[in-house]
Amino acid sequence: MSLDGTYDPDNIFAKILRAEMPAARVFEDDHVLAFMDVFPQAKGHTLVIPKHSTARNFLDEDPEVIGPLMLGAQRVAKAVRAALNPDGIVITQFNGAPAGQTVFHLHVHIIPRWEGVALGRHGQGMADMEKLKVLAAQIAAKIA
Ligand code: 5GP
């Protein structure tokens, strides 16, 4: 998948949005849904996605969606910090398979980092859903 292509309404995040697939949900408002990444690169790796979107990537997105998406990402990142006390936080997103994108519904990664703890490999090593739900609840409790 390159930067160009047709949005697949059956992509995994679209299914999570429609509750056809389970996810450890953290937060949602009118614009965004946040949930735990099931192949986390670090403890607390959270994804934020626009709810009303058929954009495969950042470049495709309606400009009116970008603002609420980034506000949601900041709100969730602050909650991740408050819940888990990381030393740093990576906030990133990938556009096109050569850039590392694997799911083609626009999303923002929030990845807490700790001094001396290496980053896990992208999209590898499935987490236990019950543990993710505990983390999701800890982060949700800190949403301001
Ligand atoms: P991308 O590689 O497209 O930037 O990010 C996609 C992310 O979605 C990856 O970090 C991957 O671990 C995560 N992911 C893939 N499938 C699922 C899933 O079924 N549920 C959840 N919660 N995350 C997923």
Boltz pocket constraint, residues with backbone or C-beta under 6 A from the ligand:
constraints:
  - pocket:
      binder: B
      contacts: [[A, 12], [A, 22], [A, 23], [A, 24], [A, 35], [A, 36], [A, 37], [A, 38], [A, 39], [A, 40], [A, 93], [A, 94], [A, 100], [A, 101], [A, 102], [A, 103], [A, 104], [A, 122], [A, 123], [A, 124]]
      max_distance: 6.0
